[in-house]
Amino acid sequence: MVWDAQTTPEEMDSVTAQISQFSKQLGGSFDVLVDMRTVKVFKPETQAKLVEHQISLKNSGMQRAAVVIGSVITKMQLNRTSKAAEHSTETQWETYDEALSYLRK
């Protein structure tokens, strides 16, 4: 997934629904790689949707999330949303290659 600062709640809902469908095709267990390098801060309504998104992915079978971030502010925001979603399987990385390497283990 690639998120940017302009991501809307509706776009997040659409991606969440698509992943739910993909999960069924993958037997209900999957990892995700998220690119958030261009995100500084999400709008408050998108932040709220991100919590719902994380909960839905966990419930759909997500095992691990490797997130590529580009700023300390984004990291703080993700830590807050992960805590609200009780999502403890997220790892944060500075580069795409590091995140992908982690998921390949």
MIFI-660309 format. One line per field, with one value per atom (N, C-alpha, C, O): atom name; residue in three letters; residue number from 1; x, y, z. Coordinates in steps of 0.1 Angstrom, whole numbers. Example, Ala and Ser with C-alpha at 12.3 -4.5 7.8 and 13.67 -1.06 7.14 Angstrom:
2
at <- N CA C O N CA C O
aa <- ala ala ala ala ser ser ser ser
i <- 1 1 1 1 2 2 2 2
xx <- 132 123 132 142 128 137 129 134
yy <- -57 -45 -33 -33 -22 -11 0 11
zz <- 78 78 78 85 71 71 79 80
***
This chain:
105
at <- N CA C O N CA C O N CA C O N CA C O N CA C O N CA C O N CA C O N CA C O N CA C O N CA C O N CA C O N CA C O N CA C O N CA C O N CA C O N CA C O N CA C O N CA C O N CA C O N CA C O N CA C O N CA C O N CA C O N CA C O N CA C O N CA C O N CA C O N CA C O N CA C O N CA C O N CA C O N CA C O N CA C O N CA C O N CA C O N CA C O N CA C O N CA C O N CA C O N CA C O N CA C O N CA C O N CA C O N CA C O N CA C O N CA C O N CA C O N CA C O N CA C O N CA C O N CA C O N CA C O N CA C O N CA C O N CA C O N CA C O N CA C O N CA C O N CA C O N CA C O N CA C O N CA C O N CA C O N CA C O N CA C O N CA C O N CA C O N CA C O N CA C O N CA C O N CA C O N CA C O N CA C O N CA C O N CA C O N CA C O N CA C O N CA C O N CA C O N CA C O N CA C O N CA C O N CA C O N CA C O N CA C O N CA C O N CA C O N CA C O N CA C O N CA C O N CA C O N CA C O N CA C O N CA C O N CA C O N CA C O N CA C O N CA C O N CA C O N CA C O N CA C O N CA C O N CA C O N CA C O N CA C O
aa <- met met met met val val val val trp trp trp trp asp asp asp asp ala ala ala ala gln gln gln gln thr thr thr thr thr thr thr thr pro pro pro pro glu glu glu glu glu glu glu glu met met met met asp asp asp asp ser ser ser ser val val val val thr thr thr thr ala ala ala ala gln gln gln gln ile ile ile ile ser ser ser ser gln gln gln gln phe phe phe phe ser ser ser ser lys lys lys lys gln gln gln gln leu leu leu leu gly gly gly gly gly gly gly gly ser ser ser ser phe phe phe phe asp asp asp asp val val val val leu leu leu leu val val val val asp asp asp asp met met met met arg arg arg arg thr thr thr thr val val val val lys lys lys lys val val val val phe phe phe phe lys lys lys lys pro pro pro pro glu glu glu glu thr thr thr thr gln gln gln gln ala ala ala ala lys lys lys lys leu leu leu leu val val val val glu glu glu glu his his his his gln gln gln gln ile ile ile ile ser ser ser ser leu leu leu leu lys lys lys lys asn asn asn asn ser ser ser ser gly gly gly gly met met met met gln gln gln gln arg arg arg arg ala ala ala ala ala ala ala ala val val val val val val val val ile ile ile ile gly gly gly gly ser ser ser ser val val val val ile ile ile ile thr thr thr thr lys lys lys lys met met met met gln gln gln gln leu leu leu leu asn asn asn asn arg arg arg arg thr thr thr thr ser ser ser ser lys lys lys lys ala ala ala ala ala ala ala ala glu glu glu glu his his his his ser ser ser ser thr thr thr thr glu glu glu glu thr thr thr thr gln gln gln gln trp trp trp trp glu glu glu glu thr thr thr thr tyr tyr tyr tyr asp asp asp asp glu glu glu glu ala ala ala ala leu leu leu leu ser ser ser ser tyr tyr tyr tyr leu leu leu leu arg arg arg arg lys lys lys lys
i <- 1 1 1 1 2 2 2 2 3 3 3 3 4 4 4 4 5 5 5 5 6 6 6 6 7 7 7 7 8 8 8 8 9 9 9 9 10 10 10 10 11 11 11 11 12 12 12 12 13 13 13 13 14 14 14 14 15 15 15 15 16 16 16 16 17 17 17 17 18 18 18 18 19 19 19 19 20 20 20 20 21 21 21 21 22 22 22 22 23 23 23 23 24 24 24 24 25 25 25 25 26 26 26 26 27 27 27 27 28 28 28 28 29 29 29 29 30 30 30 30 31 31 31 31 32 32 32 32 33 33 33 33 34 34 34 34 35 35 35 35 36 36 36 36 37 37 37 37 38 38 38 38 39 39 39 39 40 40 40 40 41 41 41 41 42 42 42 42 43 43 43 43 44 44 44 44 45 45 45 45 46 46 46 46 47 47 47 47 48 48 48 48 49 49 49 49 50 50 50 50 51 51 51 51 52 52 52 52 53 53 53 53 54 54 54 54 55 55 55 55 56 56 56 56 57 57 57 57 58 58 58 58 59 59 59 59 60 60 60 60 61 61 61 61 62 62 62 62 63 63 63 63 64 64 64 64 65 65 65 65 66 66 66 66 67 67 67 67 68 68 68 68 69 69 69 69 70 70 70 70 71 71 71 71 72 72 72 72 73 73 73 73 74 74 74 74 75 75 75 75 76 76 76 76 77 77 77 77 78 78 78 78 79 79 79 79 80 80 80 80 81 81 81 81 82 82 82 82 83 83 83 83 84 84 84 84 85 85 85 85 86 86 86 86 87 87 87 87 88 88 88 88 89 89 89 89 90 90 90 90 91 91 91 91 92 92 92 92 93 93 93 93 94 94 94 94 95 95 95 95 96 96 96 96 97 97 97 97 98 98 98 98 99 99 99 99 100 100 100 100 101 101 101 101 102 102 102 102 103 103 103 103 104 104 104 104 105 105 105 105
xx <- 8 0 9 20 4 11 1 -10 4 -4 3 16 -4 2 -7 -17 -2 -9 -23 -31 -25 -38 -48 -60 -44 -53 -66 -65 -77 -90 -96 -92 -105 -111 -118 -118 -124 -131 -121 -123 -109 -99 -94 -91 -92 -88 -99 -95 -111 -122 -122 -123 -119 -118 -107 -109 -95 -84 -87 -83 -93 -96 -105 -103 -115 -124 -117 -120 -108 -100 -92 -91 -85 -76 -84 -80 -96 -105 -108 -108 -110 -113 -100 -101 -89 -76 -73 -68 -76 -74 -80 -74 -92 -99 -92 -91 -86 -79 -66 -60 -60 -47 -49 -39 -61 -63 -64 -63 -66 -68 -56 -57 -44 -32 -23 -20 -18 -10 -2 -5 8 16 14 10 17 15 28 35 31 42 35 28 38 31 42 51 40 49 43 33 48 43 54 54 64 75 71 78 60 57 47 43 43 33 40 50 35 40 29 32 17 6 -7 -9 -15 -28 -38 -35 -48 -59 -66 -65 -72 -78 -88 -88 -96 -106 -99 -104 -88 -81 -73 -72 -68 -62 -72 -69 -84 -95 -97 -99 -98 -100 -88 -90 -76 -64 -65 -61 -71 -73 -83 -80 -94 -104 -97 -100 -89 -82 -73 -73 -65 -56 -64 -60 -75 -83 -89 -89 -94 -100 -89 -92 -77 -67 -63 -61 -62 -59 -70 -67 -82 -94 -94 -100 -89 -89 -77 -76 -68 -57 -43 -33 -41 -28 -19 -23 -8 2 12 16 18 28 26 21 30 30 43 48 50 62 59 55 62 58 71 79 72 83 79 69 86 83 94 106 90 101 102 111 95 96 93 86 98 96 81 75 75 61 52 43 55 48 49 39 61 63 55 49 54 46 31 24 27 13 10 -1 18 16 16 8 25 26 12 7 7 -6 -17 -26 -18 -29 -27 -37 -15 -13 -18 -24 -15 -19 -34 -40 -41 -55 -62 -72 -55 -60 -56 -59 -48 -42 -35 -36 -27 -20 -5 2 0 14 23 34 18 26 33 38 31 37 52 55 60 74 76 69 85 87 101 111 103 116 118 109 131 135 135 134 138 138 129 126 125 117 124 118 137 145 145 144 147 147 134 133 123 110 107 102 111 108 117 112 129 138 132 133 127 120 109 108 101 89 93 85 104 109 115 117 117 122 112 116
yy <- -12 0 12 12 22 35 46 48 52 63 76 76 86 100 109 105 121 130 134 138 132 136 124 126 113 101 105 111 102 105 93 82 96 85 75 63 80 72 62 51 68 60 49 38 52 43 31 20 35 25 16 4 22 14 3 -8 8 -1 -12 -24 -8 -18 -29 -40 -25 -35 -44 -56 -38 -46 -56 -68 -52 -61 -72 -84 -69 -79 -90 -102 -86 -96 -104 -116 -97 -104 -114 -125 -111 -119 -133 -143 -133 -146 -154 -166 -147 -154 -160 -170 -153 -157 -167 -170 -172 -181 -175 -182 -162 -155 -152 -149 -152 -149 -141 -146 -130 -122 -111 -108 -106 -95 -83 -85 -71 -59 -51 -50 -44 -35 -21 -20 -11 1 12 13 20 31 44 48 50 63 74 83 72 81 96 105 98 112 118 129 110 115 122 117 134 141 139 134 143 142 139 146 130 128 138 143 141 149 141 129 148 141 130 119 133 123 111 99 113 102 94 81 101 94 84 73 89 80 68 57 70 59 49 37 54 46 36 24 40 31 20 8 24 14 5 -8 10 2 -8 -20 -4 -13 -25 -36 -21 -31 -41 -53 -36 -44 -54 -66 -49 -57 -68 -80 -65 -75 -86 -98 -82 -91 -99 -110 -94 -101 -111 -119 -111 -121 -115 -123 -102 -96 -101 -100 -106 -111 -100 -99 -94 -84 -72 -74 -60 -48 -42 -39 -40 -33 -19 -19 -9 5 13 14 18 27 41 46 48 62 71 67 84 94 105 114 105 116 111 101 118 115 118 111 128 131 120 116 114 102 91 84 89 78 80 70 92 95 92 86 97 95 80 75 72 58 51 42 55 49 51 42 63 66 58 53 57 49 34 27 29 15 12 2 21 19 19 11 28 29 17 12 11 -1 -14 -25 -12 -24 -33 -45 -26 -33 -33 -23 -45 -46 -53 -56 -56 -63 -54 -58 -41 -31 -28 -26 -28 -24 -12 -11 -4 8 9 5 13 12 25 32 28 40 38 47 25 23 11 2 12 1 -12 -23 -12 -25 -31 -43 -23 -28 -35 -46 -28 -33 -46 -56 -47 -59 -70 -82 -67 -77 -83 -96 -75 -80 -89 -100 -86 -94 -107 -117 -108 -120 -130 -142 -126 -136 -146 -155
zz <- 0 0 0 6 -6 -6 -1 -7 10 15 13 14 11 11 20 24 22 31 26 34 13 8 8 3 13 14 22 32 16 22 30 27 39 46 36 38 25 15 8 6 5 -1 8 4 21 31 32 33 32 33 21 22 9 -3 -3 -6 2 3 13 11 24 35 29 32 22 16 6 6 -2 -12 -4 -9 6 14 20 21 25 31 20 24 8 -3 -6 -8 -7 -10 1 -1 14 25 23 26 18 16 5 7 -5 -15 -10 -15 0 6 18 25 20 31 45 55 45 58 66 77 59 66 56 45 60 51 59 70 52 57 48 36 52 44 44 55 33 32 29 19 37 36 33 41 23 20 24 18 34 39 39 47 30 30 27 32 20 17 27 26 36 46 57 63 60 72 83 94 80 89 81 71 87 81 87 98 80 85 96 96 106 118 113 119 103 99 93 94 86 80 91 90 101 113 119 122 121 127 118 123 105 96 96 94 98 99 111 109 122 133 129 131 123 118 108 108 99 89 95 91 105 112 119 119 126 132 122 125 111 101 95 93 92 87 97 93 109 120 119 120 119 119 106 106 95 83 81 72 91 91 89 87 90 89 100 112 97 106 110 122 100 102 92 81 97 88 89 100 78 77 70 59 78 73 71 79 59 55 58 52 67 70 67 66 66 63 73 71 84 93 107 109 117 131 134 142 128 131 126 133 115 110 119 122 124 134 146 151 151 163 161 169 149 145 144 149 138 137 150 152 159 172 179 186 178 184 178 185 165 159 162 164 162 165 179 182 188 202 203 209 196 196 190 194 180 173 180 175 190 197 187 187 179 167 171 170 175 180 170 173 158 148 138 128 140 130 134 145 123 125 115 105 119 111 106 113 93 86 79 76 77 69 54 47 50 36 32 40 19 14 14 17 11 11 25 26 35 49 52 58 49 52 44 50 32 24 29 30 33 38 51 53 59 72 68 75 59 56 49 49 43 36 45 42 58 68 72 80
***
